[in-house]
């Protein structure tokens, strides 16, 4: 039987989040990891105020 593939088995999410934060700072590109259904797995890194406003997520 085929076992379900869990993202935690592919990526070490703690390490990825640190890398994602660094990449977002260096490239000035917002990043987020989503699962195959589009559900966020990590928080946005490098997301600017404009992006929050456009997405309706301004707090």
mmCIF file of the N, C-alpha and C atoms, coordinates in Angstrom:
data_MODEL
# 
_entry.id   MODEL 
# 
loop_
_atom_site.group_PDB 
_atom_site.id 
_atom_site.type_symbol 
_atom_site.label_atom_id 
_atom_site.label_alt_id 
_atom_site.label_comp_id 
_atom_site.label_asym_id 
_atom_site.label_entity_id 
_atom_site.label_seq_id 
_atom_site.pdbx_PDB_ins_code 
_atom_site.Cartn_x 
_atom_site.Cartn_y 
_atom_site.Cartn_z 
_atom_site.occupancy 
_atom_site.B_iso_or_equiv 
_atom_site.pdbx_formal_charge 
_atom_site.auth_seq_id 
_atom_site.auth_comp_id 
_atom_site.auth_asym_id 
_atom_site.auth_atom_id 
_atom_site.pdbx_PDB_model_num 
ATOM 1   N N  . UNK A 1 1  ? 0.840  -1.172 0.000  1.00 0.00 ? 1  UNK A N  1 
ATOM 2   C CA . UNK A 1 1  ? 0.000  0.000  0.000  1.00 0.00 ? 1  UNK A CA 1 
ATOM 3   C C  . UNK A 1 1  ? 0.896  1.250  0.000  1.00 0.00 ? 1  UNK A C  1 
ATOM 4   N N  . UNK A 1 2  ? 0.466  2.267  -0.726 1.00 0.00 ? 2  UNK A N  1 
ATOM 5   C CA . UNK A 1 2  ? 1.233  3.511  -0.833 1.00 0.00 ? 2  UNK A CA 1 
ATOM 6   C C  . UNK A 1 2  ? 1.019  4.370  0.407  1.00 0.00 ? 2  UNK A C  1 
ATOM 7   N N  . UNK A 1 3  ? 2.106  4.758  1.047  1.00 0.00 ? 3  UNK A N  1 
ATOM 8   C CA . UNK A 1 3  ? 2.037  5.588  2.244  1.00 0.00 ? 3  UNK A CA 1 
ATOM 9   C C  . UNK A 1 3  ? 1.884  7.056  1.833  1.00 0.00 ? 3  UNK A C  1 
ATOM 10  N N  . UNK A 1 4  ? 1.066  7.811  2.578  1.00 0.00 ? 4  UNK A N  1 
ATOM 11  C CA . UNK A 1 4  ? 0.896  9.237  2.300  1.00 0.00 ? 4  UNK A CA 1 
ATOM 12  C C  . UNK A 1 4  ? 2.211  9.961  2.509  1.00 0.00 ? 4  UNK A C  1 
ATOM 13  N N  . UNK A 1 5  ? 2.504  10.875 1.596  1.00 0.00 ? 5  UNK A N  1 
ATOM 14  C CA . UNK A 1 5  ? 3.727  11.654 1.685  1.00 0.00 ? 5  UNK A CA 1 
ATOM 15  C C  . UNK A 1 5  ? 3.463  12.895 2.514  1.00 0.00 ? 5  UNK A C  1 
ATOM 16  N N  . UNK A 1 6  ? 4.162  13.024 3.605  1.00 0.00 ? 6  UNK A N  1 
ATOM 17  C CA . UNK A 1 6  ? 4.017  14.150 4.512  1.00 0.00 ? 6  UNK A CA 1 
ATOM 18  C C  . UNK A 1 6  ? 5.155  15.127 4.248  1.00 0.00 ? 6  UNK A C  1 
ATOM 19  N N  . UNK A 1 7  ? 4.848  16.420 4.172  1.00 0.00 ? 7  UNK A N  1 
ATOM 20  C CA . UNK A 1 7  ? 5.862  17.427 3.894  1.00 0.00 ? 7  UNK A CA 1 
ATOM 21  C C  . UNK A 1 7  ? 6.989  17.390 4.922  1.00 0.00 ? 7  UNK A C  1 
ATOM 22  N N  . UNK A 1 8  ? 6.671  17.038 6.156  1.00 0.00 ? 8  UNK A N  1 
ATOM 23  C CA . UNK A 1 8  ? 7.703  16.952 7.203  1.00 0.00 ? 8  UNK A CA 1 
ATOM 24  C C  . UNK A 1 8  ? 8.715  15.848 6.914  1.00 0.00 ? 8  UNK A C  1 
ATOM 25  N N  . UNK A 1 9  ? 8.334  14.876 6.081  1.00 0.00 ? 9  UNK A N  1 
ATOM 26  C CA . UNK A 1 9  ? 9.270  13.813 5.712  1.00 0.00 ? 9  UNK A CA 1 
ATOM 27  C C  . UNK A 1 9  ? 10.219 14.269 4.603  1.00 0.00 ? 9  UNK A C  1 
ATOM 28  N N  . UNK A 1 10 ? 9.821  15.299 3.871  1.00 0.00 ? 10 UNK A N  1 
ATOM 29  C CA . UNK A 1 10 ? 10.628 15.799 2.768  1.00 0.00 ? 10 UNK A CA 1 
ATOM 30  C C  . UNK A 1 10 ? 11.526 16.948 3.218  1.00 0.00 ? 10 UNK A C  1 
ATOM 31  N N  . UNK A 1 11 ? 10.972 17.856 4.020  1.00 0.00 ? 11 UNK A N  1 
ATOM 32  C CA . UNK A 1 11 ? 11.694 19.048 4.487  1.00 0.00 ? 11 UNK A CA 1 
ATOM 33  C C  . UNK A 1 11 ? 11.794 19.065 6.003  1.00 0.00 ? 11 UNK A C  1 
ATOM 34  N N  . UNK A 1 12 ? 12.904 19.563 6.496  1.00 0.00 ? 12 UNK A N  1 
ATOM 35  C CA . UNK A 1 12 ? 13.000 19.901 7.911  1.00 0.00 ? 12 UNK A CA 1 
ATOM 36  C C  . UNK A 1 12 ? 12.456 21.325 8.002  1.00 0.00 ? 12 UNK A C  1 
ATOM 37  N N  . UNK A 1 13 ? 11.193 21.473 8.396  1.00 0.00 ? 13 UNK A N  1 
ATOM 38  C CA . UNK A 1 13 ? 10.520 22.768 8.338  1.00 0.00 ? 13 UNK A CA 1 
ATOM 39  C C  . UNK A 1 13 ? 11.211 23.845 9.162  1.00 0.00 ? 13 UNK A C  1 
ATOM 40  N N  . UNK A 1 14 ? 11.783 23.496 10.295 1.00 0.00 ? 14 UNK A N  1 
ATOM 41  C CA . UNK A 1 14 ? 12.492 24.494 11.109 1.00 0.00 ? 14 UNK A CA 1 
ATOM 42  C C  . UNK A 1 14 ? 13.665 25.094 10.337 1.00 0.00 ? 14 UNK A C  1 
ATOM 43  N N  . UNK A 1 15 ? 14.446 24.223 9.709  1.00 0.00 ? 15 UNK A N  1 
ATOM 44  C CA . UNK A 1 15 ? 15.583 24.693 8.921  1.00 0.00 ? 15 UNK A CA 1 
ATOM 45  C C  . UNK A 1 15 ? 15.086 25.467 7.697  1.00 0.00 ? 15 UNK A C  1 
ATOM 46  N N  . UNK A 1 16 ? 14.023 24.971 7.068  1.00 0.00 ? 16 UNK A N  1 
ATOM 47  C CA . UNK A 1 16 ? 13.493 25.646 5.887  1.00 0.00 ? 16 UNK A CA 1 
ATOM 48  C C  . UNK A 1 16 ? 13.016 27.061 6.222  1.00 0.00 ? 16 UNK A C  1 
ATOM 49  N N  . UNK A 1 17 ? 12.334 27.216 7.346  1.00 0.00 ? 17 UNK A N  1 
ATOM 50  C CA . UNK A 1 17 ? 11.824 28.536 7.733  1.00 0.00 ? 17 UNK A CA 1 
ATOM 51  C C  . UNK A 1 17 ? 12.970 29.519 7.908  1.00 0.00 ? 17 UNK A C  1 
ATOM 52  N N  . UNK A 1 18 ? 14.055 29.086 8.524  1.00 0.00 ? 18 UNK A N  1 
ATOM 53  C CA . UNK A 1 18 ? 15.240 29.954 8.666  1.00 0.00 ? 18 UNK A CA 1 
ATOM 54  C C  . UNK A 1 18 ? 15.812 30.321 7.300  1.00 0.00 ? 18 UNK A C  1 
ATOM 55  N N  . UNK A 1 19 ? 15.909 29.346 6.412  1.00 0.00 ? 19 UNK A N  1 
ATOM 56  C CA . UNK A 1 19 ? 16.408 29.597 5.070  1.00 0.00 ? 19 UNK A CA 1 
ATOM 57  C C  . UNK A 1 19 ? 15.459 30.516 4.303  1.00 0.00 ? 19 UNK A C  1 
ATOM 58  N N  . UNK A 1 20 ? 14.175 30.281 4.428  1.00 0.00 ? 20 UNK A N  1 
ATOM 59  C CA . UNK A 1 20 ? 13.161 31.098 3.758  1.00 0.00 ? 20 UNK A CA 1 
ATOM 60  C C  . UNK A 1 20 ? 13.249 32.552 4.196  1.00 0.00 ? 20 UNK A C  1 
ATOM 61  N N  . UNK A 1 21 ? 13.408 32.777 5.496  1.00 0.00 ? 21 UNK A N  1 
ATOM 62  C CA . UNK A 1 21 ? 13.557 34.140 6.012  1.00 0.00 ? 21 UNK A CA 1 
ATOM 63  C C  . UNK A 1 21 ? 14.790 34.819 5.419  1.00 0.00 ? 21 UNK A C  1 
ATOM 64  N N  . UNK A 1 22 ? 15.901 34.102 5.388  1.00 0.00 ? 22 UNK A N  1 
ATOM 65  C CA . UNK A 1 22 ? 17.137 34.660 4.836  1.00 0.00 ? 22 UNK A CA 1 
ATOM 66  C C  . UNK A 1 22 ? 17.006 34.954 3.346  1.00 0.00 ? 22 UNK A C  1 
ATOM 67  N N  . UNK A 1 23 ? 16.415 34.030 2.599  1.00 0.00 ? 23 UNK A N  1 
ATOM 68  C CA . UNK A 1 23 ? 16.223 34.234 1.165  1.00 0.00 ? 23 UNK A CA 1 
ATOM 69  C C  . UNK A 1 23 ? 15.326 35.431 0.879  1.00 0.00 ? 23 UNK A C  1 
ATOM 70  N N  . UNK A 1 24 ? 14.282 35.597 1.672  1.00 0.00 ? 24 UNK A N  1 
ATOM 71  C CA . UNK A 1 24 ? 13.366 36.718 1.488  1.00 0.00 ? 24 UNK A CA 1 
ATOM 72  C C  . UNK A 1 24 ? 14.072 38.046 1.727  1.00 0.00 ? 24 UNK A C  1 
ATOM 73  N N  . UNK A 1 25 ? 14.946 38.085 2.707  1.00 0.00 ? 25 UNK A N  1 
ATOM 74  C CA . UNK A 1 25 ? 15.693 39.317 2.998  1.00 0.00 ? 25 UNK A CA 1 
ATOM 75  C C  . UNK A 1 25 ? 16.667 39.637 1.864  1.00 0.00 ? 25 UNK A C  1 
ATOM 76  N N  . UNK A 1 26 ? 17.429 38.640 1.435  1.00 0.00 ? 26 UNK A N  1 
ATOM 77  C CA . UNK A 1 26 ? 18.449 38.851 0.414  1.00 0.00 ? 26 UNK A CA 1 
ATOM 78  C C  . UNK A 1 26 ? 17.832 39.177 -0.946 1.00 0.00 ? 26 UNK A C  1 
ATOM 79  N N  . UNK A 1 27 ? 16.779 38.467 -1.327 1.00 0.00 ? 27 UNK A N  1 
ATOM 80  C CA . UNK A 1 27 ? 16.187 38.654 -2.655 1.00 0.00 ? 27 UNK A CA 1 
ATOM 81  C C  . UNK A 1 27 ? 15.108 39.724 -2.684 1.00 0.00 ? 27 UNK A C  1 
ATOM 82  N N  . UNK A 1 28 ? 14.639 40.122 -1.492 1.00 0.00 ? 28 UNK A N  1 
ATOM 83  C CA . UNK A 1 28 ? 13.534 41.077 -1.373 1.00 0.00 ? 28 UNK A CA 1 
ATOM 84  C C  . UNK A 1 28 ? 12.272 40.558 -2.067 1.00 0.00 ? 28 UNK A C  1 
ATOM 85  N N  . UNK A 1 29 ? 12.096 39.230 -2.013 1.00 0.00 ? 29 UNK A N  1 
ATOM 86  C CA . UNK A 1 29 ? 10.929 38.568 -2.578 1.00 0.00 ? 29 UNK A CA 1 
ATOM 87  C C  . UNK A 1 29 ? 10.183 37.873 -1.439 1.00 0.00 ? 29 UNK A C  1 
ATOM 88  N N  . UNK A 1 30 ? 8.876  38.100 -1.364 1.00 0.00 ? 30 UNK A N  1 
ATOM 89  C CA . UNK A 1 30 ? 8.070  37.438 -0.344 1.00 0.00 ? 30 UNK A CA 1 
ATOM 90  C C  . UNK A 1 30 ? 7.972  35.945 -0.670 1.00 0.00 ? 30 UNK A C  1 
ATOM 91  N N  . UNK A 1 31 ? 8.004  35.122 0.352  1.00 0.00 ? 31 UNK A N  1 
ATOM 92  C CA . UNK A 1 31 ? 7.953  33.672 0.159  1.00 0.00 ? 31 UNK A CA 1 
ATOM 93  C C  . UNK A 1 31 ? 7.028  33.041 1.174  1.00 0.00 ? 31 UNK A C  1 
ATOM 94  N N  . UNK A 1 32 ? 6.415  31.946 0.757  1.00 0.00 ? 32 UNK A N  1 
ATOM 95  C CA . UNK A 1 32 ? 5.591  31.132 1.640  1.00 0.00 ? 32 UNK A CA 1 
ATOM 96  C C  . UNK A 1 32 ? 5.552  29.728 1.038  1.00 0.00 ? 32 UNK A C  1 
ATOM 97  N N  . UNK A 1 33 ? 5.509  28.717 1.884  1.00 0.00 ? 33 UNK A N  1 
ATOM 98  C CA . UNK A 1 33 ? 5.377  27.340 1.422  1.00 0.00 ? 33 UNK A CA 1 
ATOM 99  C C  . UNK A 1 33 ? 3.935  26.915 1.654  1.00 0.00 ? 33 UNK A C  1 
ATOM 100 N N  . UNK A 1 34 ? 3.340  26.329 0.618  1.00 0.00 ? 34 UNK A N  1 
ATOM 101 C CA . UNK A 1 34 ? 1.972  25.819 0.718  1.00 0.00 ? 34 UNK A CA 1 
ATOM 102 C C  . UNK A 1 34 ? 1.968  24.338 0.383  1.00 0.00 ? 34 UNK A C  1 
ATOM 103 N N  . UNK A 1 35 ? 0.949  23.635 0.873  1.00 0.00 ? 35 UNK A N  1 
ATOM 104 C CA . UNK A 1 35 ? 0.812  22.223 0.524  1.00 0.00 ? 35 UNK A CA 1 
ATOM 105 C C  . UNK A 1 35 ? 0.127  22.105 -0.841 1.00 0.00 ? 35 UNK A C  1 
ATOM 106 N N  . UNK A 1 36 ? -0.117 20.891 -1.285 1.00 0.00 ? 36 UNK A N  1 
ATOM 107 C CA . UNK A 1 36 ? -0.678 20.680 -2.616 1.00 0.00 ? 36 UNK A CA 1 
ATOM 108 C C  . UNK A 1 36 ? -2.095 21.236 -2.770 1.00 0.00 ? 36 UNK A C  1 
ATOM 109 N N  . UNK A 1 37 ? -2.752 21.543 -1.659 1.00 0.00 ? 37 UNK A N  1 
ATOM 110 C CA . UNK A 1 37 ? -4.089 22.129 -1.711 1.00 0.00 ? 37 UNK A CA 1 
ATOM 111 C C  . UNK A 1 37 ? -4.046 23.656 -1.626 1.00 0.00 ? 37 UNK A C  1 
ATOM 112 N N  . UNK A 1 38 ? -2.847 24.214 -1.456 1.00 0.00 ? 38 UNK A N  1 
ATOM 113 C CA . UNK A 1 38 ? -2.704 25.663 -1.353 1.00 0.00 ? 38 UNK A CA 1 
ATOM 114 C C  . UNK A 1 38 ? -2.798 26.197 0.060  1.00 0.00 ? 38 UNK A C  1 
ATOM 115 N N  . UNK A 1 39 ? -2.822 25.308 1.044  1.00 0.00 ? 39 UNK A N  1 
ATOM 116 C CA . UNK A 1 39 ? -2.870 25.718 2.447  1.00 0.00 ? 39 UNK A CA 1 
ATOM 117 C C  . UNK A 1 39 ? -1.461 26.090 2.920  1.00 0.00 ? 39 UNK A C  1 
ATOM 118 N N  . UNK A 1 40 ? -1.305 27.245 3.582  1.00 0.00 ? 40 UNK A N  1 
ATOM 119 C CA . UNK A 1 40 ? 0.019  27.651 4.048  1.00 0.00 ? 40 UNK A CA 1 
ATOM 120 C C  . UNK A 1 40 ? 0.624  26.648 5.038  1.00 0.00 ? 40 UNK A C  1 
ATOM 121 N N  . UNK A 1 41 ? 1.886  26.354 4.832  1.00 0.00 ? 41 UNK A N  1 
ATOM 122 C CA . UNK A 1 41 ? 2.635  25.483 5.738  1.00 0.00 ? 41 UNK A CA 1 
ATOM 123 C C  . UNK A 1 41 ? 3.564  26.344 6.586  1.00 0.00 ? 41 UNK A C  1 
ATOM 124 N N  . UNK A 1 42 ? 4.058  27.448 6.000  1.00 0.00 ? 42 UNK A N  1 
ATOM 125 C CA . UNK A 1 42 ? 4.892  28.397 6.726  1.00 0.00 ? 42 UNK A CA 1 
ATOM 126 C C  . UNK A 1 42 ? 4.201  29.755 6.692  1.00 0.00 ? 42 UNK A C  1 
ATOM 127 N N  . UNK A 1 43 ? 4.711  30.687 7.482  1.00 0.00 ? 43 UNK A N  1 
ATOM 128 C CA . UNK A 1 43 ? 4.182  32.046 7.425  1.00 0.00 ? 43 UNK A CA 1 
ATOM 129 C C  . UNK A 1 43 ? 4.890  32.784 6.290  1.00 0.00 ? 43 UNK A C  1 
ATOM 130 N N  . UNK A 1 44 ? 4.314  33.910 5.879  1.00 0.00 ? 44 UNK A N  1 
ATOM 131 C CA . UNK A 1 44 ? 4.959  34.726 4.848  1.00 0.00 ? 44 UNK A CA 1 
ATOM 132 C C  . UNK A 1 44 ? 6.292  35.256 5.372  1.00 0.00 ? 44 UNK A C  1 
ATOM 133 N N  . UNK A 1 45 ? 7.276  35.209 4.547  1.00 0.00 ? 45 UNK A N  1 
ATOM 134 C CA . UNK A 1 45 ? 8.571  35.812 4.855  1.00 0.00 ? 45 UNK A CA 1 
ATOM 135 C C  . UNK A 1 45 ? 8.761  36.964 3.887  1.00 0.00 ? 45 UNK A C  1 
ATOM 136 N N  . UNK A 1 46 ? 9.140  38.113 4.406  1.00 0.00 ? 46 UNK A N  1 
ATOM 137 C CA . UNK A 1 46 ? 9.417  39.253 3.550  1.00 0.00 ? 46 UNK A CA 1 
ATOM 138 C C  . UNK A 1 46 ? 8.188  39.860 2.911  1.00 0.00 ? 46 UNK A C  1 
ATOM 139 N N  . UNK A 1 47 ? 7.042  39.626 3.492  1.00 0.00 ? 47 UNK A N  1 
ATOM 140 C CA . UNK A 1 47 ? 5.809  40.163 2.936  1.00 0.00 ? 47 UNK A CA 1 
ATOM 141 C C  . UNK A 1 47 ? 5.691  41.643 3.328  1.00 0.00 ? 47 UNK A C  1 
ATOM 142 N N  . UNK A 1 48 ? 5.614  42.490 2.330  1.00 0.00 ? 48 UNK A N  1 
ATOM 143 C CA . UNK A 1 48 ? 5.565  43.928 2.564  1.00 0.00 ? 48 UNK A CA 1 
ATOM 144 C C  . UNK A 1 48 ? 4.149  44.399 2.885  1.00 0.00 ? 48 UNK A C  1 
ATOM 145 N N  . UNK A 1 49 ? 4.066  45.573 3.435  1.00 0.00 ? 49 UNK A N  1 
ATOM 146 C CA . UNK A 1 49 ? 2.784  46.165 3.821  1.00 0.00 ? 49 UNK A CA 1 
ATOM 147 C C  . UNK A 1 49 ? 1.809  46.198 2.641  1.00 0.00 ? 49 UNK A C  1 
ATOM 148 N N  . UNK A 1 50 ? 2.320  46.511 1.443  1.00 0.00 ? 50 UNK A N  1 
ATOM 149 C CA . UNK A 1 50 ? 1.492  46.546 0.245  1.00 0.00 ? 50 UNK A CA 1 
ATOM 150 C C  . UNK A 1 50 ? 0.844  45.189 -0.012 1.00 0.00 ? 50 UNK A C  1 
ATOM 151 N N  . UNK A 1 51 ? 1.619  44.122 0.121  1.00 0.00 ? 51 UNK A N  1 
ATOM 152 C CA . UNK A 1 51 ? 1.094  42.771 -0.105 1.00 0.00 ? 51 UNK A CA 1 
ATOM 153 C C  . UNK A 1 51 ? -0.012 42.443 0.894  1.00 0.00 ? 51 UNK A C  1 
ATOM 154 N N  . UNK A 1 52 ? 0.203  42.801 2.159  1.00 0.00 ? 52 UNK A N  1 
ATOM 155 C CA . UNK A 1 52 ? -0.820 42.577 3.173  1.00 0.00 ? 52 UNK A CA 1 
ATOM 156 C C  . UNK A 1 52 ? -2.092 43.331 2.809  1.00 0.00 ? 52 UNK A C  1 
ATOM 157 N N  . UNK A 1 53 ? -1.929 44.558 2.350  1.00 0.00 ? 53 UNK A N  1 
ATOM 158 C CA . UNK A 1 53 ? -3.079 45.393 2.001  1.00 0.00 ? 53 UNK A CA 1 
ATOM 159 C C  . UNK A 1 53 ? -3.854 44.791 0.827  1.00 0.00 ? 53 UNK A C  1 
ATOM 160 N N  . UNK A 1 54 ? -3.142 44.399 -0.206 1.00 0.00 ? 54 UNK A N  1 
ATOM 161 C CA . UNK A 1 54 ? -3.780 43.833 -1.399 1.00 0.00 ? 54 UNK A CA 1 
ATOM 162 C C  . UNK A 1 54 ? -4.491 42.520 -1.061 1.00 0.00 ? 54 UNK A C  1 
ATOM 163 N N  . UNK A 1 55 ? -3.892 41.715 -0.210 1.00 0.00 ? 55 UNK A N  1 
ATOM 164 C CA . UNK A 1 55 ? -4.513 40.436 0.124  1.00 0.00 ? 55 UNK A CA 1 
ATOM 165 C C  . UNK A 1 55 ? -5.623 40.581 1.165  1.00 0.00 ? 55 UNK A C  1 
ATOM 166 N N  . UNK A 1 56 ? -5.819 41.814 1.654  1.00 0.00 ? 56 UNK A N  1 
ATOM 167 C CA . UNK A 1 56 ? -6.875 42.031 2.637  1.00 0.00 ? 56 UNK A CA 1 
ATOM 168 C C  . UNK A 1 56 ? -6.500 41.561 4.026  1.00 0.00 ? 56 UNK A C  1 
ATOM 169 N N  . UNK A 1 57 ? -5.195 41.411 4.245  1.00 0.00 ? 57 UNK A N  1 
ATOM 170 C CA . UNK A 1 57 ? -4.704 40.854 5.505  1.00 0.00 ? 57 UNK A CA 1 
ATOM 171 C C  . UNK A 1 57 ? -4.011 41.912 6.344  1.00 0.00 ? 57 UNK A C  1 
ATOM 172 N N  . UNK A 1 58 ? -4.276 43.191 6.098  1.00 0.00 ? 58 UNK A N  1 
ATOM 173 C CA . UNK A 1 58 ? -3.633 44.278 6.840  1.00 0.00 ? 58 UNK A CA 1 
ATOM 174 C C  . UNK A 1 58 ? -4.143 44.308 8.277  1.00 0.00 ? 58 UNK A C  1 
ATOM 175 N N  . UNK A 1 59 ? -3.224 44.343 9.215  1.00 0.00 ? 59 UNK A N  1 
ATOM 176 C CA . UNK A 1 59 ? -3.628 44.325 10.627 1.00 0.00 ? 59 UNK A CA 1 
ATOM 177 C C  . UNK A 1 59 ? -3.202 45.567 11.326 1.00 0.00 ? 59 UNK A C  1 
# 
